[in-house]
Amino acid sequence: MKFVVSGTDTDIGKTVFCAGLCGFLNLPYWKPVQAGEPGDSETVAELSGVETLPEAYRLQRPASPHQAAAEEGITIDPNALTPPDGDMVIEGAGGLMVPLTDHTLFIDVFARWKLPLILCARTRLGTINHTLLSLEALRSRAIPVHGVAFIGEANDESERIICAKGQVKRLGRLPVIAPLTPGRLQAVFAKCFNKADFA
């Protein structure tokens, strides 16, 4: 199985979710475009112990990929972004609408892949609007939505209305884990998610 993991925004905890999912399902991890150091591959490897595949593009500046690439004299070729063979978890950069070039957004690449996508959403105020807009954008491009994974403190009503109005499966909620260690992440992930939901 291959899953794409994206988010409603940047810095919402989707890399930690990816690490938890990789360890939970024992799947390799691939981040096609990394912008900023240290890389998310290192975080996932440290937290999950799974194999991480090399990025197609590794950029130094923590910025939108199109900007970071331009400042380094690199042109990202979206057509060259093809998932490697085999089962894995693939993490996008930032949110769905992050530009890879002046003409191509990450969601355009996801639309070409047609792989099941897990949308990570915050539970904080504003998540209903952000998440429903993201789901609408995915469906308008015929991208299969596997479900929504919430991240943060419990917000039962926001989670309920998102899943009801968005007609999407609630996969679970990953709370903030502090201190964050590999053992604690795997224990909490196993408690909060069900392997049958990822079959």
VOVEXZA-365673 format. One record per residue (C-alpha): x negated, y, z; residue number from 1. Coordinates in Angstrom, 1 decimal, decimal comma. Each point is the difference from the previous one (the first is absolute). Layout:
BEGIN
[[X Y Z] NUM];
...
END
This chain:
BEGIN
[[0,0 0,0 0,0] 1];
[[-1,0 3,6 -0,7] 2];
[[1,4 3,0 2,0] 3];
[[-0,6 3,6 -0,7] 4];
[[0,1 2,2 3,1] 5];
[[0,7 3,7 -0,4] 6];
[[1,4 2,7 2,3] 7];
[[2,3 2,9 0,2] 8];
[[-3,0 2,2 0,8] 9];
[[-3,7 -0,1 0,8] 10];
[[-1,5 -0,9 3,3] 11];
[[3,1 -1,8 1,3] 12];
[[-1,8 -3,2 1,0] 13];
[[0,4 -2,1 -3,1] 14];
[[-3,7 -1,2 0,1] 15];
[[0,6 -1,4 3,5] 16];
[[3,2 -1,6 -1,3] 17];
[[-2,0 -1,5 -2,9] 18];
[[-2,6 -1,4 2,4] 19];
[[2,8 -1,5 2,1] 20];
[[1,7 -1,5 -3,0] 21];
[[-3,2 -1,4 -1,5] 22];
[[-0,9 -1,7 3,3] 23];
[[3,6 -1,2 0,5] 24];
[[0,2 -1,6 -3,5] 25];
[[-3,7 -0,7 -0,4] 26];
[[-0,2 2,0 -3,3] 27];
[[-2,9 1,9 -1,5] 28];
[[0,2 3,8 -0,3] 29];
[[-0,5 2,3 -2,9] 30];
[[0,1 3,8 -0,1] 31];
[[-0,4 1,0 -3,7] 32];
[[-0,9 3,7 0,7] 33];
[[-1,7 1,1 3,2] 34];
[[-0,3 3,8 0,6] 35];
[[-2,0 0,8 3,2] 36];
[[-2,4 -1,7 2,3] 37];
[[-0,1 -2,3 1,9] 38];
[[2,1 -2,1 -2,3] 39];
[[3,2 -1,8 0,8] 40];
[[-1,5 -3,3 -1,1] 41];
[[-2,4 0,2 3,0] 42];
[[2,9 0,7 2,4] 43];
[[2,0 -2,9 -1,4] 44];
[[-3,0 -2,4 0,2] 45];
[[-0,8 1,0 3,5] 46];
[[3,6 -0,3 1,2] 47];
[[1,0 -3,2 -1,9] 48];
[[-3,1 -1,9 -0,9] 49];
[[1,3 -0,7 -3,5] 50];
[[-1,8 0,4 -3,3] 51];
[[0,0 3,5 -1,5] 52];
[[-0,4 0,4 -3,7] 53];
[[-2,1 2,9 -1,4] 54];
[[1,8 3,1 -1,0] 55];
[[0,3 1,0 -3,7] 56];
[[-0,8 3,6 1,0] 57];
[[-1,6 1,1 3,2] 58];
[[-0,1 3,7 0,5] 59];
[[-1,6 1,9 2,8] 60];
[[2,3 2,9 0,6] 61];
[[3,2 -0,5 2,2] 62];
[[2,3 1,6 -2,5] 63];
[[2,5 -0,9 -2,7] 64];
[[-1,7 -2,5 -2,4] 65];
[[0,3 2,3 -3,0] 66];
[[-1,7 2,8 1,9] 67];
[[-2,7 -2,1 1,6] 68];
[[-0,8 -1,7 -3,3] 69];
[[-0,2 3,4 -1,9] 70];
[[-2,4 1,4 2,6] 71];
[[-2,3 -3,0 -0,4] 72];
[[0,1 0,1 -3,8] 73];
[[2,0 -3,3 -0,2] 74];
[[3,1 -0,6 -2,1] 75];
[[2,3 -2,7 1,4] 76];
[[1,4 -2,2 -2,8] 77];
[[3,4 -1,1 1,3] 78];
[[0,3 -2,7 -2,7] 79];
[[-3,1 -1,6 1,4] 80];
[[1,7 -0,6 3,4] 81];
[[1,0 -3,6 -0,2] 82];
[[0,5 -2,2 3,1] 83];
[[-2,6 -2,8 0,2] 84];
[[1,3 -3,6 -0,2] 85];
[[1,3 -1,7 3,0] 86];
[[2,1 0,9 3,0] 87];
[[-0,7 3,2 1,9] 88];
[[1,2 3,2 1,6] 89];
[[-0,6 3,1 -2,1] 90];
[[0,0 3,4 1,7] 91];
[[0,7 3,2 -1,9] 92];
[[-1,6 3,4 0,8] 93];
[[2,3 2,3 2,0] 94];
[[3,6 0,1 -1,1] 95];
[[1,7 -1,2 -3,1] 96];
[[-0,4 3,3 -1,9] 97];
[[-3,7 0,4 0,5] 98];
[[-1,6 1,1 -3,3] 99];
[[-2,8 -2,2 -1,4] 100];
[[-0,5 2,4 -3,0] 101];
[[1,8 3,1 -1,2] 102];
[[2,4 -2,2 -1,8] 103];
[[0,4 -3,2 2,1] 104];
[[1,3 -0,6 3,5] 105];
[[-0,6 -3,1 2,0] 106];
[[3,7 -0,9 -0,3] 107];
[[-0,5 -0,2 -3,8] 108];
[[-2,6 -2,7 0,5] 109];
[[2,3 -1,8 2,4] 110];
[[2,7 0,1 -2,7] 111];
[[-2,4 -1,7 -2,4] 112];
[[-0,9 -2,7 2,5] 113];
[[3,6 -0,8 1,0] 114];
[[-1,2 -1,6 3,2] 115];
[[2,1 -0,1 3,1] 116];
[[-0,6 3,1 2,0] 117];
[[0,1 0,5 3,8] 118];
[[0,8 3,6 1,0] 119];
[[-1,5 1,2 3,3] 120];
[[2,0 2,7 1,6] 121];
[[-0,6 2,1 3,2] 122];
[[2,7 -0,1 2,7] 123];
[[-0,5 3,7 0,8] 124];
[[2,5 2,8 -0,9] 125];
[[0,3 0,5 -3,8] 126];
[[-0,5 -3,7 -0,8] 127];
[[3,6 -0,4 -1,3] 128];
[[-0,5 2,5 -2,8] 129];
[[-3,5 -1,1 -0,9] 130];
[[0,9 -3,7 0,0] 131];
[[3,2 0,3 -2,0] 132];
[[-1,7 2,2 -2,6] 133];
[[-2,8 -2,5 -0,3] 134];
[[2,4 -2,9 -0,4] 135];
[[1,9 1,9 -2,7] 136];
[[-3,3 0,7 -1,9] 137];
[[-0,9 -3,7 0,2] 138];
[[3,3 -1,2 -1,3] 139];
[[0,1 2,6 -2,8] 140];
[[-3,2 -1,7 -1,3] 141];
[[1,3 -3,5 0,5] 142];
[[-2,7 -0,8 2,6] 143];
[[1,1 -2,9 2,1] 144];
[[0,4 1,1 3,7] 145];
[[-0,8 -2,9 2,4] 146];
[[1,0 2,0 3,0] 147];
[[-0,9 2,8 2,4] 148];
[[-2,4 -0,3 2,9] 149];
[[0,4 2,7 2,6] 150];
[[-3,0 1,3 1,9] 151];
[[0,2 1,8 3,4] 152];
[[2,2 0,2 3,0] 153];
[[3,5 -1,5 -0,2] 154];
[[2,6 2,1 -1,7] 155];
[[2,9 -2,4 -0,5] 156];
[[2,5 2,4 -1,6] 157];
[[-2,5 1,2 -2,6] 158];
[[-1,0 -3,5 -0,9] 159];
[[3,6 -1,1 -0,2] 160];
[[1,2 2,8 -2,3] 161];
[[-3,1 -0,3 -2,3] 162];
[[0,6 -3,7 -0,5] 163];
[[3,8 0,5 -0,5] 164];
[[-0,2 2,9 -2,4] 165];
[[-3,1 -1,2 -1,7] 166];
[[1,4 -3,5 -0,3] 167];
[[-3,4 -1,4 1,0] 168];
[[-1,2 -2,7 2,4] 169];
[[-1,5 1,0 3,3] 170];
[[-3,1 -2,1 0,4] 171];
[[-0,8 1,2 3,5] 172];
[[-1,7 2,8 1,9] 173];
[[-3,7 0,3 0,9] 174];
[[-0,4 2,1 3,2] 175];
[[-3,0 2,1 0,7] 176];
[[-2,7 -2,3 1,5] 177];
[[-2,5 1,6 2,4] 178];
[[-2,6 -1,1 0,3] 179];
[[0,0 -1,5 -3,4] 180];
[[-1,9 -3,3 -0,2] 181];
[[0,2 -3,0 -2,4] 182];
[[1,5 -2,2 2,7] 183];
[[2,6 2,5 1,1] 184];
[[1,0 0,8 -3,6] 185];
[[0,6 -3,6 -0,9] 186];
[[1,9 -0,7 3,2] 187];
[[2,3 3,0 -0,4] 188];
[[0,4 -0,6 -3,7] 189];
[[1,1 -3,6 0,6] 190];
[[2,5 1,2 2,6] 191];
[[1,5 2,7 -2,3] 192];
[[0,1 -1,8 -3,3] 193];
[[1,2 -3,3 -1,4] 194];
[[-2,0 -2,0 -2,5] 195];
[[3,2 -1,1 -1,7] 196];
[[0,6 3,6 -1,1] 197];
[[-3,1 -0,1 -2,1] 198];
[[0,6 -3,4 -1,7] 199];
END
